[in-house]
């Protein structure tokens, strides 16, 4: 075999060939063109420039926004730039308030433990139905409204009291503040409006106006009744007054205003009386039974500066118009918005009916039974008056034949004076007066009108059921009509029907008594007995129409009251009054000399003089 030898020339050739190949590979790499290098640099620069531009734009936008705020709000631009939109909730066991940062005002007021007639949560403020604003000028010639400005909120707690401070800032040390304070178990919420360090910011030469308006939501089944009991109340010069429907008035020195909506009220009170306030009430609902609102209320009043600053301590009240509750706020006179009636009617409600009612509800939970028991108490108290009326009727019945004889003895118009004089003499000897029949009826009228206010306005009866009535503060319905009857409505209420039937039988039973109380019909005078016959039918019908839309508790009272009156009258007539004894007593009185009072002497002298003048005139005519 041939042995291979090392070939030096071949080795050198291979090295040269490898070197050539390495050189060729290196020389064939793609070259970095200037364009590619520039594009890379531009991309890097673009990213850097974008970041720089964003930063620059933010700075520019912030500056522009600050300038815009400065142009719009002037000194208050500082607070506008620091504040944010949002709201804060204050809540206790009775009421829940939602307060918006914008305007610092209450945008929701929920009254707990109560529902609307259709079982919805009961709001007094919601869905922009209310507005609270302070309008003021600044020293840099701007007019600002707090409702357009953002406040900065701070919520703290001090024991059981929640404190919400909302500040409209000029700087950290200068601001306009709304301060709310809510305690447990109280419908009242403290509300202070004060400024600090703004004496050189607020223009004292321009009027600062507080505006508070509210459109009252409908809460009850009968819109007509709710609207009727919704009023604008206010206290001025230590007296409580109210606006008529669709009225406005300028009043001075106002301590509080109350936007009353039948059973619920929105009230603003102030320790510093408002001067020259403009009050306005508009009947928003009218006859629209589907209306969401009842009335629109408004208050506009100037606020005074003290040493260049605002300082008002006020209170909000969002809650029930409960007489017992409002009476507990001593020194405020807020209980007068419960509308118990004026004069003697309010006096009876405050001193008799509410104390009796409060006592009964302390141990009776059924409010229908409370009404029945109150009716029994009233009837028992009035029974002596009813007895006096029947006694006078019996006496008139005994002497009626004598009065008829006098009519026959002195016929004609020319003897009218003499006839009247003789009849009065007979009545006087019998110890009876024509007024004795009127006085009992007159004495019952204040009770009638007092209870007419008591039942429809007492919130304790609201949504309390009895028998078929599911709400004693509103009408009961046993049948819904497919149409509306004028003055009656579109439903049938049973309690008014029962009350009307009771009135009919009461008047029917009372007819003979009324006939006895009337003197025999004299010549030329209308026959009152015929009118009474018509009233027997007219009064129940009027009752039926009038009370069909009123509180069923009121109709229940009149039904029970007339039923008890019929029973009492039956007992008095058949078991108490003895006409034979009355006749004997009258005959005995006739034998006694009658002592005339000075008034009677003057009256008899006047009648005698009139009789003589009448006789003289007749003689002159004959000539």
Secondary structure, DSSP 4 states (H G I P E B T S, - for coil): -PPP---HHHHHHHHHHHHHHHHHHHHTSPP--HHHHHHHHHHHHHHHHHHHHHHHHHHHHHHHHHHHHHHHHGGGHHHHHH----EEEEE-SSEEEEEETBTT-EEEEEEEEEE-TTS-EEEEE-TT-EEEEEEEEBTTS-EEEGGGSBPEEEEEEETTEEEEEEEEESSSS-EEEEEEEE-TT-SEEEEEEEEES-TTTB-TTS-EEEEEEEEEEP-SS-HHHHHHT--EEEEETTEEEEEPTTEEEEESSEEEEEEEETTEEEEEEEEEEEEEEEEEEEE--TT-TT-SEEEEEEEEEEE--BTTB-EEEEEEEEEE--HHHHHTSTTS-GGGGG---SHHHHHHIIIIIHHHHHHHHTT---HHHHHHHHHHHHHHHHHHHHHHHHHHHHHHHHHHHHHHHHHHHT-SGGGHHHHHHHHHHHHHHHT--THHHHHHHHHHHHHHHHHHHHHHH-GGGTT--BTTBS-TTS---SEEEEEEETTTEEEE-HHHHHHHHHHHHHHHHHHHHHHHHSPPPPTTS--HHHHHHHHHHHHHHHHHHHHTTS-HHHHHHHHHHHHHHHHHHHHIIIII--HHHHHHHHHHHHHSPPPPPHHHHHHHHHHHHHHHHHHHHHHHHH-
